[in-house]
Amino acid sequence: MEIDVLNVAFDLTKITPQEIEECLEDPYALRVIPEVDHGPKQTRYYLIGKTILERGIFLSFSTNGKIARIISAREASKLETSYYDRVVAQY
């Protein structure tokens, strides 16, 4: 899947496109589809994942199956990171 990080509303020097890609490819990433309907052509997701260097990232993105458009990215909170770790420990 191609990742669209053009015209994003966050600082790409704090969270790099490579880190975003690593989180999207994280096999243990927690993906949630909110109940809000954004139309039949795209689905919005929230994701908590980790980079190769174990940095927790929270992403909001939409996808049409071919392109993932990143809406927001930030460092995951301690609560989100501990939830991720608990879920991964169950596998």
C-alpha positions in Angstrom: 0.0 0.0 0.0 1.3 3.5 -0.9 1.5 6.0 1.9 0.4 9.6 1.3 2.2 12.1 3.7 1.8 15.2 1.5 0.0 18.2 3.1 -0.1 16.6 6.6 -1.0 18.7 9.6 1.9 17.4 11.8 5.6 17.8 11.9 7.4 15.2 9.8 10.6 15.8 11.6 9.1 14.5 14.8 7.5 11.4 13.3 9.2 10.4 10.0 7.5 8.7 7.0 9.7 5.7 7.7 8.3 5.4 11.3 4.8 5.7 9.9 5.5 2.9 7.4 7.0 0.7 10.1 3.8 1.1 12.3 1.5 0.3 9.4 3.5 -2.8 8.8 3.7 -3.8 12.5 2.0 -7.3 12.6 0.8 -6.6 16.1 -0.5 -3.1 15.4 -4.0 -2.4 16.9 -6.4 -1.1 14.3 -9.8 0.3 15.1 -12.4 1.4 12.7 -14.6 4.1 14.2 -18.3 3.9 13.8 -18.5 7.2 11.8 -19.2 6.5 8.1 -16.9 8.3 5.7 -18.5 7.0 2.6 -18.1 3.8 0.5 -14.8 4.8 -1.1 -12.6 5.1 1.9 -12.3 3.7 5.5 -10.8 5.6 8.4 -8.7 3.8 10.9 -7.0 4.5 14.2 -3.8 2.5 14.8 -1.4 2.0 17.7 1.8 0.4 16.6 5.5 0.4 17.3 8.5 1.1 15.1 11.5 -1.2 14.8 13.2 0.8 17.6 10.1 0.2 19.9 8.7 3.7 19.6 5.0 3.8 20.1 3.0 5.8 17.5 -0.7 6.6 17.3 -1.9 7.1 13.7 -5.2 8.2 12.2 -5.5 7.4 8.5 -7.9 6.7 5.7 -7.5 4.2 2.9 -9.2 3.2 -0.3 -7.2 -0.1 -0.3 -4.4 1.3 -2.5 -3.3 4.5 -0.8 -3.2 5.2 2.9 -3.6 9.0 3.6 -2.2 9.9 6.9 -4.4 12.3 8.8 -2.6 12.5 12.1 0.4 11.0 13.8 1.8 11.4 17.3 3.7 9.6 19.9 1.5 7.1 21.7 0.7 7.9 25.3 1.8 5.7 28.2 -1.7 4.3 28.5 -1.8 3.4 24.8 1.7 1.9 24.9 0.8 -0.3 27.9 -2.4 -1.4 26.2 -0.4 -2.4 23.1 2.1 -4.3 25.2 -0.7 -6.2 27.1 -2.4 -7.2 23.9 0.9 -8.3 22.3 1.8 -10.3 25.4 -1.4 -12.4 24.8 0.0 -13.7 21.4 
